[in-house]
Amino acid sequence: MSKLVFAAVFMAACYTAYRSILRAAERQREAMVKARARTGEPRDLGTLREVEDGLYVPDSFNGRR
């Protein structure tokens, strides 16, 4: 009987630890999403010019395709 009680208590402890790890991972995911949303400002590309392929590139772009 004591082995059965020990097994039940052990399983409950493992389940509690598992749930706390899941909650911590969820909080971390939410924090990452919030941080990404705060830095989602559009980049300033300056003035764009058209190249021969019909693509628009920043004026400071030196390379050619």
Z-matrix of the N, CA and C atoms (Angstrom, degrees):
N
C 1 1.448
C 2 1.530 1 111.24
N 3 1.336 2 117.23 1 -39.96
C 4 1.465 3 119.32 2 -178.09
C 5 1.531 4 111.25 3 -67.30
N 6 1.353 5 117.05 4 -29.97
C 7 1.460 6 119.63 5 176.82
C 8 1.524 7 110.17 6 -66.73
N 9 1.307 8 117.03 7 -37.51
C 10 1.458 9 121.56 8 178.78
C 11 1.535 10 110.68 9 -66.04
N 12 1.312 11 116.91 10 -42.54
C 13 1.469 12 121.31 11 177.90
C 14 1.523 13 109.82 12 -64.61
N 15 1.328 14 117.02 13 -44.04
C 16 1.462 15 120.51 14 178.21
C 17 1.528 16 110.60 15 -59.90
N 18 1.327 17 117.40 16 -44.30
C 19 1.464 18 121.08 17 179.91
C 20 1.529 19 110.68 18 -62.44
N 21 1.321 20 117.28 19 -41.38
C 22 1.465 21 120.40 20 179.86
C 23 1.528 22 111.26 21 -65.36
N 24 1.325 23 117.02 22 -43.15
C 25 1.465 24 120.77 23 179.15
C 26 1.525 25 110.02 24 -66.24
N 27 1.322 26 117.25 25 -41.00
C 28 1.460 27 121.45 26 179.18
C 29 1.527 28 110.83 27 -63.02
N 30 1.332 29 116.79 28 -43.89
C 31 1.466 30 120.40 29 178.41
C 32 1.526 31 111.12 30 -63.76
N 33 1.316 32 117.61 31 -39.28
C 34 1.463 33 120.80 32 178.60
C 35 1.525 34 110.86 33 -64.96
N 36 1.327 35 116.85 34 -40.19
C 37 1.464 36 120.54 35 179.05
C 38 1.528 37 110.97 36 -66.18
N 39 1.319 38 116.59 37 -42.33
C 40 1.471 39 120.19 38 178.59
C 41 1.527 40 110.98 39 -63.92
N 42 1.322 41 116.76 40 -41.42
C 43 1.459 42 120.86 41 -179.89
C 44 1.529 43 110.39 42 -64.94
N 45 1.323 44 117.16 43 -40.62
C 46 1.462 45 121.06 44 178.67
C 47 1.529 46 110.69 45 -63.68
N 48 1.321 47 116.57 46 -42.81
C 49 1.465 48 120.29 47 177.98
C 50 1.527 49 110.73 48 -64.26
N 51 1.318 50 117.35 49 -41.75
C 52 1.466 51 122.47 50 178.60
C 53 1.526 52 110.48 51 -60.39
N 54 1.329 53 117.44 52 -45.86
C 55 1.467 54 121.55 53 -179.88
C 56 1.532 55 111.01 54 -64.38
N 57 1.323 56 117.81 55 -38.22
C 58 1.468 57 119.51 56 -179.98
C 59 1.529 58 110.88 57 -68.07
N 60 1.330 59 117.22 58 -35.49
C 61 1.468 60 120.58 59 176.05
C 62 1.522 61 110.03 60 -65.19
N 63 1.326 62 117.40 61 -42.27
C 64 1.466 63 120.46 62 177.72
C 65 1.526 64 111.56 63 -62.48
N 66 1.323 65 117.46 64 -41.73
C 67 1.470 66 120.69 65 179.02
C 68 1.524 67 110.88 66 -64.18
N 69 1.326 68 117.08 67 -41.03
C 70 1.467 69 120.48 68 178.99
C 71 1.528 70 110.77 69 -64.49
N 72 1.328 71 117.35 70 -40.61
C 73 1.464 72 120.91 71 178.46
C 74 1.525 73 110.58 72 -64.87
N 75 1.318 74 117.52 73 -40.19
C 76 1.465 75 120.87 74 178.63
C 77 1.528 76 110.90 75 -65.02
N 78 1.329 77 117.41 76 -41.82
C 79 1.472 78 120.25 77 177.61
C 80 1.524 79 110.71 78 -63.06
N 81 1.331 80 116.68 79 -38.31
C 82 1.462 81 119.84 80 179.35
C 83 1.526 82 110.62 81 -66.90
N 84 1.338 83 117.25 82 -41.98
C 85 1.468 84 120.46 83 177.08
C 86 1.524 85 110.94 84 -60.26
N 87 1.329 86 117.14 85 -44.65
C 88 1.464 87 120.34 86 179.48
C 89 1.523 88 111.29 87 -63.06
N 90 1.321 89 117.50 88 -38.86
C 91 1.464 90 120.74 89 178.46
C 92 1.526 91 110.77 90 -65.22
N 93 1.322 92 117.44 91 -39.21
C 94 1.465 93 120.66 92 178.63
C 95 1.524 94 110.75 93 -65.61
N 96 1.330 95 117.41 94 -40.65
C 97 1.466 96 120.84 95 179.11
C 98 1.524 97 109.96 96 -64.77
N 99 1.323 98 117.36 97 -42.16
C 100 1.470 99 120.41 98 178.12
C 101 1.519 100 110.90 99 -63.19
N 102 1.324 101 116.91 100 -43.55
C 103 1.468 102 120.42 101 -179.46
C 104 1.520 103 110.69 102 -64.20
N 105 1.310 104 117.73 103 -39.78
C 106 1.460 105 121.57 104 179.43
C 107 1.524 106 110.09 105 -67.41
N 108 1.330 107 117.76 106 -37.49
C 109 1.462 108 121.26 107 -179.55
C 110 1.528 109 110.97 108 -67.72
N 111 1.325 110 117.46 109 -34.02
C 112 1.465 111 120.17 110 -179.78
C 113 1.519 112 112.20 111 -70.25
N 114 1.333 113 118.01 112 -28.44
C 115 1.464 114 120.83 113 -177.34
C 116 1.521 115 111.61 114 -99.29
N 117 1.312 116 118.03 115 17.43
C 118 1.458 117 121.08 116 -175.93
C 119 1.509 118 114.33 117 -86.20
N 120 1.320 119 118.13 118 36.73
C 121 1.455 120 120.49 119 179.10
C 122 1.526 121 109.54 120 -77.42
N 123 1.333 122 117.61 121 144.57
C 124 1.467 123 119.47 122 179.98
C 125 1.528 124 111.13 123 -67.66
N 126 1.299 125 115.66 124 146.53
C 127 1.461 126 120.60 125 178.78
C 128 1.522 127 109.46 126 -80.35
N 129 1.313 128 116.02 127 143.81
C 130 1.456 129 121.28 128 177.50
C 131 1.522 130 107.80 129 -88.57
N 132 1.323 131 116.34 130 111.34
C 133 1.460 132 120.10 131 -178.66
C 134 1.521 133 111.85 132 -92.99
N 135 1.315 134 117.63 133 -4.95
C 136 1.453 135 119.72 134 -178.31
C 137 1.519 136 110.17 135 73.46
N 138 1.322 137 116.53 136 -153.53
C 139 1.460 138 121.53 137 -179.73
C 140 1.523 139 109.46 138 -81.81
N 141 1.316 140 116.04 139 136.89
C 142 1.460 141 120.39 140 179.33
C 143 1.518 142 109.70 141 -103.15
N 144 1.319 143 116.17 142 148.27
C 145 1.462 144 121.17 143 174.90
C 146 1.518 145 108.19 144 -128.42
N 147 1.319 146 116.16 145 154.20
C 148 1.456 147 120.82 146 -178.08
C 149 1.526 148 109.33 147 -92.31
N 150 1.334 149 115.99 148 136.77
C 151 1.465 150 120.63 149 174.31
C 152 1.523 151 108.13 150 -103.61
N 153 1.316 152 116.38 151 175.85
C 154 1.464 153 120.73 152 -171.37
C 155 1.530 154 114.26 153 -61.40
N 156 1.316 155 119.15 154 -23.14
C 157 1.465 156 121.06 155 -178.95
C 158 1.522 157 112.74 156 -83.97
N 159 1.319 158 117.62 157 3.04
C 160 1.452 159 120.25 158 -177.28
C 161 1.512 160 112.90 159 84.05
N 162 1.326 161 116.22 160 10.37
C 163 1.461 162 120.75 161 178.84
C 164 1.519 163 109.44 162 -93.39
N 165 1.304 164 115.71 163 150.21
C 166 1.458 165 121.18 164 175.58
C 167 1.521 166 108.84 165 -105.24
N 168 1.315 167 115.93 166 129.60
C 169 1.464 168 121.38 167 -179.36
C 170 1.523 169 108.64 168 -129.70
N 171 1.332 170 118.19 169 156.93
C 172 1.466 171 119.92 170 176.54
C 173 1.523 172 111.08 171 -62.81
N 174 1.331 173 117.12 172 151.27
C 175 1.463 174 121.11 173 178.94
C 176 1.516 175 112.28 174 -59.83
N 177 1.323 176 117.35 175 -27.89
C 178 1.459 177 120.05 176 -177.87
C 179 1.527 178 112.51 177 -80.64
N 180 1.346 179 118.34 178 -1.39
C 181 1.461 180 122.33 179 -179.34
C 182 1.521 181 109.02 180 -74.23
N 183 1.343 182 117.67 181 120.79
C 184 1.463 183 121.63 182 -175.30
C 185 1.519 184 113.26 183 -96.27
N 186 1.319 185 117.42 184 -26.46
C 187 1.459 186 120.41 185 -174.50
C 188 1.516 187 112.87 186 -76.84
N 189 1.287 188 115.73 187 154.87
C 190 1.468 189 122.69 188 175.73
C 191 1.510 190 108.17 189 -116.24
N 192 1.301 191 116.94 190 153.18
C 193 1.459 192 121.28 191 178.85
C 194 1.500 193 111.05 192 -88.36
